[in-house]
Amino acid sequence: MKKLLLLSLFLSASYGIAQTAESYFEPMKYRNIGPFRGGRSVMATGVVGDPMTYYMGTTGGGLWKTSDAGQRWENISDGFFELGSVGAIAASASNPNILYCGMGEHAPRGVMTSYGDGVYKSTNAGRTWKKMGLEATQHIARIVIHPTNPDIVYVAAQGALYGPNKERGIYKSTDGGLTWKNTLFVNDLTGCSELSMDANYPEIMYAAMWHHQRKPNIVISGGEGSGMYKSIDGGENWFKIEKGLPKEKGKMAVSVSPANSNKVYAVVESDSNKDKGGLFVSNDAGKSWSMASGDNRLVQRAWYYTEVFTDPNDENTVYVMSAPALRSIDGGKTWERLSGTHGDFHDLWINPDNSKNMVIANDGGAAISFNYGKTWSSQGIMPTAQFYRISVDNLFPYNIYGGQQDNTSVRIASLSLGRGGITEQDWTYAAGGESAFLAFDPDNPRYVLGGSYLGTIEALDMQSKASTKIMAAPIQYLGRAARDMKYLYNWNAPIIKSQHEPNTFYHCAQLVLRTRDMGMTWEEVSPDLTRNMDDKQGKGGGPYTVEAVGAENYGTIAYMIESPHEKGVFWTGSDDGFVHITKDNGATWQNVTPKGLQECLVNAI
């Protein structure tokens, strides 16, 4: 019997070695365990004539549809789209079965930004899709369909984010997307951030062109390519309309009023003092402009927001999407906030048949209102959350921990002990903020350390829910140049608990910090473990708007791991491509970067 058992084990082991990873995991099925709150969406639209149907494009989860005004959302892109980042969606007003979807989110974050692969089209209200080209555009900001001929369609292509490319600007198709013509190209760093069609005269169009680029250490929003354009021949030819607009222009948005074709609104990012940017209005169809509002909220963090929309039935009612959603009913003189949904707003669609009915898109998904924004549909029913990192404990059932983009961190049970599946009762807040690494004793996870931007870190007692801020240097350095920060943290700064030393945690900046008393004191246990390039440690944004929250910090440790086998052995990887190891608990460090490895993000070891 013993020989048979040994033979059985040998054969099983041999078979296991021969198995591929794919066959090994094939029996396993994914299941949704929450956290029952939506993730980032930069695009949403309704359907003219059908106030129950809406579409939501997410930045990582594809395209979603509701047919009951937001009571239930279902994914309609899985199995058809090759990538999951949606930048634009449009439904034909003359034939609502025809949809065009543009890929690649248009709010270009430095982290968690995904490029797209062109345009998809559906002729049956989203049941099936076909790719229609423009794969190299990478990021699409808007799609506009002719109101009476769905074969005429326009694409506002922002283009590549991290470098120059020629596949950007405005594209037009007159055969339903079979072929495309680039009708407005400025330069290989300038794309189209917004496109607005005159609802009364569809041959008239307005376009905001945006000179922009991202590098690991800076977001560039504005330059010689930024400009405002108009076409009066269906987008075949374009000319500038900038009389009265600021000379220095960053990101812009434009919207022509359906209630009055002569009234056009524009939001313009301008100089770094923000005394020239704001909302501008034209009362002569773009021939001249004047400032309507210099409210700084309209242009804050312009590269991420900057969207303007006009009420289709009231030329004096205008909306601006920013960190808050803002509405003015007097042409921009005064503003009120739209509350009741998540923050960080990116898109708005207003029903032309009923201005009280709208759908809004923000960092929590999409929400629908029928009462002018007084109340909204739930954003807690869409599994589209984006997570930076996940980790697990050793309890039963075990818990999954992670930081959700623009939300809190969470702890989610892997299994519900009650009847039915996992519900909201099975998850709770953990430590830190959206970009948190979470560290704890997996066998006894009562105390959790979690991080957030600019080195924020807190210790949370999961039983009492009491938390304590334990930053090594209790200064966030908002808006400072990176070289002026004592500790330079990655947006997703590593925090780990030692597997060999009790009550010992590590937090990484450009060097490694250690605490043995839950953050009451910290000690430096390494030198700078990055390339430390001073020319890449300035302010995080320009030329007009400073990016203040540290997402562009560069020359930071991005990952740290401890050997589970040997005490005192740690590895680090930096966001500029260095790998280091210590074998004596941080007393000395050795650079073991692979030969020839250039600047890159070391995201995991």
N, C-alpha and C positions, 0 to 999 in steps of 0.2 A: 504493500500500500504506500509506504514511504517513497519507493522508487517511482511509482506511478504519479504520486503527487509532485515529486521533483521534475519528472518529465513534463507534467502538465504546466508547471510554472515556467520551465524552460521554453516550451512551445509558445506559451502566452507572451513571454518577454520577447521572443523572436518576432512574433507577429506584431507586437506593439511597436517594436523598432521599425518594422517595415511599413507600418501605417503612416500615412501622411497626416499633417496637421488638419487638413481639410476633412479627411475621413474620421479623424478622432473627434472633431467637434460637430460633425454632421448631426448626430442625434440630439444635440442641444438646441433648444429653441429660445429665442429672445422673448422676454415679456416686459411689459411696461410696469415700472414700479414707482412712477411719479417723477417729480414732486408736485404734479397737478397745478402748475402755473406756467404760463407761456413764456417763450423766449423771444428774442429780438426779431422784429419784422420792420422792413423799410418800405413796404409797398402793400396797399390794399385797395380794392375797388368794389363798387357795386355794379348792378346791372340795370340799365334804364328800362323801366316798365315792369320790373320784378323786385319789389322792395324786400323780398325774403332771401335773395341770393347774393352772396358776397364771396370774394376771393382774397386770400391772404398769402403773400410771398414771404417766406422766412429766410433767414440768412444761413441756415444750415440744415433745415428740415424739409426743403422743397416747397411745393405749392399746395394750399389747403382750400377747401370749399365748404360753405355752409348753405343749406337750402331752407333753413328755419330761423334765419336772423340771429345766428350765433348761439343757438341752444346746443348745437352739436357741429363739430368740424371734422372733416375727413380729408385725408391726404389723397390727392389725385395725380401726383407726379411719380410716385414709386413705380418702378418697372419701365418708365419711359424716359425720365431725365437721367443723364449720366452724372450730373453733379447736383448738389443740393442747395446752392446759394442763389436766391431769386432777387433780382434788382427791380423788375418792372412787370406789371401785368395789366392788360387792357382787354375789355370786352366790347365787341362791336355794338353800337347803338342801333344799327339797322338790322343786324342778325345776331342776337345774343348767343347763338351756338358757336360763333367764331371768337376764339380767344388767341391772343399773342402773349407769350411770356418771354421776357428778357432776363438772361442769367447774369449773376455776379452782382453782389450787393453794392449800392452806390454810396453808402456812408462808410468811407474807407478807414476803419480802425487799424491801429498798428498791430493789434493782436486779434486773433479770431476773425480775420477778414478772408473770405474765400472768393476766388475768381470764378467766372462762369464760362460757359461754352456756347454762347450765341443765343439764337432765338428758336423757340418752339411754338408750334401752332396746333390748335385743336379746332375741329369743325363740328364737334358734338358736345359742346359745353364741358369739356374737360375729361370725357371718358377715355379718350385716346389722344396721343400727341405724336407729332412728327417734327424732327429737327429741320430748320429752314436756313441754316447757315449763320454767318457772322461769328464764327467760333473765336476768332482772334481779337474780338472787341473786349473780352474779359470782364468788363463792368458796364452794365447798361442801366441808365438812370430813369428813362421814361420811354414808353411806347404810346403813340397817338394814332388812332384809326380814324379815317375819314368818316363823317357821320352818316353818309348815304351809300358809300361804296367801300365795303370791307377789304377789297383787294388793294386799296391805297393805304399804306401804312408807313409810319415814320418811326425811326429808332434813334434815341439820344444815347450815343455811345461815349462813355467816359474814357474808355481805353485802359491800357495797362497801368497798374498802380506803382510798381517799383522801377519802372524804366520807360524809355521812349518806345512808342510804336505808332505806325501809320493808320492802324485800323481803329480810328476814333473820329468823333464829330457827329454829323447827322447823315443817316442813311434813309433812302426812300425806296419803296417797292410799289409797283403798280400792277403786279400780277400775283398778289397774295403771298408774297415772300419767296417766290421761286427765284427771283433775281433781285439784286440790290445795287443801288447807285449811291455813292458818297457825294452828297450835294454841298456839304460844308466841312472843309478841313482847314484848320488854322496852322497848327504845327504838331510835331509828334509828342508834345507834352500837354496839349490842350484838348480836352474833350468837352462834350455837351452835358451840362449838369441839369438842364431843364428845358422843356419844350412845351409851348402853349399854343393851341389853335383857337382862332376866333370862331366861336360857335355859330355866328351869323354869316360869316364869310370864310369858309374853310380853306380858301386859297391863301389867307393871311395867317402867318405864323410868326411867333417870337421864340428866340433861342438865347439861352445864357451859356456862354462858353467859359470853361474853367481851366486855367493853367494850374496844374497840380502834380505833385509827385510825393511819394513816400520813400524815406530812407530809414534804416534801423534807428537812427538817432534824431530824426526830425520829420515833421509833416510840413510840406511846402504847399501853401494855399494862396495862389495869386502870382501874377507875373504878367509879362507883356502879352501873352496869349488870351488873357481873360477879356471878354467883351460881350456886349449886348447886340443882337442881330435881329433883323426882320426880313421876312419874305412876303411878297405879294403875288407870287405865281406858283403857289403850291409847293414851296420848298425847292424849286429848281435853282433859284438864285437868291443870294442873301446880301444885305448891306447893313453897316453899323448904324445904331441909333443911340448915341451916347451924350447928346447935348444936355447938360445939367447933371449928369452922373459924375461921381468922383473919378479923378484921373487914375488913381491907384485902385485897382479892382482885384479882389480875390474871388471867392465863390459867390455866385449869384443865383437867384431864382426869379422867375417871371410868370405872371398870370394875367391874361386879358379877360375883362369882365364879360360874361355872356349877356348881362343886362344892358351893357353900353359898350359897343366895340371901340369907342374912343378912349375908354378908361383902361389903363394898364398899370399894374402894380409890379414893383421889383424890390427884392431885398438884396442889398449889396454889402459885402464885406469889404472894408477899406482899411485905412492906415491903423497902426497898432495902438494909437490913442483912442480909437473908436469915436472920434468926433466928426468923421465924415461918412461912416457907414450907417446903415439903417434902412428904413422903408422909404422908397421913392414912388411917386405917382406921375403918370402922364395923362393929360386930358385931351391929347391930340394924336392918339394912336402911336405914340413913341417918338414923335418929332422932337419933343422937349420933355424934360423931367424936372421935378422939384422934390425936395425932401418933405416927407409927410410925418416922419417920426425918427428921432435919433435914439430911441429907447435901446439901451445896450442889450437887453434881453433878446432882441430880434437877431443879433449877430454874434452872440456868444458862442464860442467853440464852433465857428462857422463851418469848418470842413465836415463836421459831423451832422449838422442840422441844415439850416438855410433852405426853407421851403415856404412858399406863399401860395394861397388859394383864395379865390373870390367867390362869394355867394352867387350862384347862377341867377338869382332873382333880385338881387339888391347890390347895386354897384358900390355902395358905401360900406358894405360889410366884407371884411377881409380877415383872413386867418394866417398866422405865421406859426410854423412848427419849429420849436426850439427845445431847450430843456423843459420849459413849460409849453403847453399849447395855448396860444394867445388869440383872442378875437377882438376886433374893433368894429363898432357899428357906425363910426363917424369918420371913416376914411383914414384911420390911423392916428387920430388925435388922442384918443384914450383907449386903454386896453383892459380886458378882463381875462382871467385864466379859466380854461376848461379843466375841471377837476373830475375825479371819479374813476380814473384809469391809472395805469402805470405811467412813469415818466419817460423822458427822452423821446421826442416825437419826430417822425420822419415822413408821414404821408397823410393825406386827407382826401376823401371823395365825398362830395355833396350831391345828393339826388337832385337833378334839375327839375323834377316834378314836385319836390317837397323839400325845402331847405332845412326843415327840422330833422330830416333823415340823413345820417352821415355814417361813414366808417372811418376809423382812425387807426394808424399803425404806429407802434412805439416799441420800446425795448421789452415790453411784456406781451407782445403779440398784437392782435387786432381787436377792436371793440366797436359795437354798433349802437347808435342812438336814434330814437324816434322823437325826441323831445328837445331838440336844439342843444344837446350835450348836457342836459341836467342829470340824466342817468345813462348807464351804458351796460351792454351785455358783459358777461363774465369773461375774464381772461385767465381763469383758473381751470380751464377744461381742454387745454391744447398741449400735447406732449412735445413741445418744441424748445425746451430749455437748452441752453448751451452751458457745458461744464468745462472748467479749466483742468482740474485734476480730480481723481477719485482715489479713495483708500478704504480699507475695510477693517473691522475689529474681529475678535475671535469669540464673540458672544453667540448664543443660540436663541433665536435666529440672529445671524450676524447682521451688522448694519453697514451701509455704504455712506461715506462722507464725501462731500464735494462742495466747491464754490460755484454758484450759478451766476452767469454774466448779468450784471446790473441788478443783482438781487442779493439776498443773504446766502450764506452757506447753509447746507442742510445735512441732516442725518436721516437716512431712510432705511426702514427695516426691509430685509430681504424676503421676509415671509410674514404674513399676517396670522396671528394665533386665533383670531376670531373667524366667523363665517365669512365667506366671500373672499375677494382678493384684497390687495393692499389699497388702503384708502388714505385720506388726509390724516387720519388718526395715527398712522404708522410712520409719520415723519415729523421732524421738529428742527428748529434752528440749531445750528452748531456755532462755532466761533468764527470771528473774522467777517470779511466782506466778500464781494463777488470773486475777487481774484485769489482767494485763499488757498494756500497749502494748509492742510490740517494735520496736526501731530498729536499723538496720544499713545497711551499704553494700550495695545490691542487686547490685552487680557483684562484690563480694568480701566475702561475709557471714561472715567468720571471727569477728569480734567482734560480739556481740549484746548490746544493753542492754535489760533488761526490768524492769518495775515490779511492785509489789504494793501491799497496803493501807498506808495511813498514810505514803506516800512512800518505802517501801522500794524500792530500785533496785539492781540488780547488773549487772556486766559479765561476760559469759561468753565464754571462748575455745572455739569450737565444735570445734576440733581437739584440744586437750588436755583439755577439759572442766573446766578450772580457772576458778573464779569469784571475784569480789571485790565486796564490798558497797561501794557508792559513794554513800550518802545524802548530800544536801547538809547536812542537820543530823541527825546520827546518833542521833536520839531519836524514838521512835514515838508518844509522847504517848498511850499506851493509857488510855482512860477519862477523858481530860481534856475540858474544855469546848473547843469549837472556837476560841473567842476567845483561849484561852490557848496556842494552838499558834503557833510562829514561822512555820512554813509549813503552810498549810491545803490538803491534797491531796484531790482527788476519789478515790473508790474506784477508779476507772478513769482514773488520772492520765496525761495525755498525755506521751509521749516520742517525739521525732522526731530524725532525723539530717538535717543540712543537705545539700541537693543541690548547693550551690555552694562550701561551705567544707569542706575535708578535716578529718576527726577532730573535727568539731563537732557536739554534741548539745544538745538542749533538753529540759527537764523542767518541767512546769507545776504550780504550786500555786495560790495566789490571784494570784501573779505568775509571770513567766517567769524560769527559771534556765538558764544556759548553761555548758557545759564544753567546753574545747578540748584537754583532756589525759585523756580517758577517766574523768572523775569524780574525779581527784585534787584538783581545785579547782573551785568553782562561783562564778559571779557573777550577781547580779540584773540583768536587762536590761529590766525594766519596772516600773511602779508596780502597785498592786493593780488588776486589770482586771475586777473584779466589782462588784456593787452594795454589797457590804460592809455588810450589815444586821446590826447587833450583836444585835438581838432574835432572830435566827435562828442564833446562833453559841454556843448553850449546849451542854449534854451531849446525846448522841444518843438517850437513852431515858428513859422514866419512866412512871408516877410511882414505880414500885417497883424496877425493874431498869435500871441504866445500861448503855447500849449502847456498847461500848468500842472497837470495831475501826475506826471511822472511816467506815463506809458511809453515815452520815447527815451527814457533813461537807457544809456548804452555803456557797455563796459561793466557789466554786472554778472554775478554768479546766477545762473538760471536753473541749476540742478545740483543736488547733493545727495549722496547715498552712503550709508554705512555698511561695511561688510557684515553679513549675518554670521559669519564663521569665525572671525578673528577680531578681538577687541582692539580698538585704536586705529583701525584701517577705515579711511574715508576717501571718497572720490568726489570731485567737483567738476562741473562743466560750465563754461561761461557763455554769454550770448554773443561773444565775439570770437569764439572758437578755440578756447584753451581748455585743456583737461589736466587736472592735477590730482595727485594722490599723497596722502600722509599715512605712514605706518606706525607712528608714535603718538597718536592722539592729538595731532596738531602742532607738535613741537617743531617739526620740519616738514616741508612740502617739496614734492618733485614734479616738475612739468613733464607730463607724459603725452603731450599732444601728438597725435599721429603725424608722421612726417608728410609735409605737403598740404596739411589741412589749412585752408584759408579761413577768413572771417566767416563764421556761421553760428547759428544757434544750436548749442548742445542742449537738447530738450529732454533727454533721458539717458541714464546709464544703467 
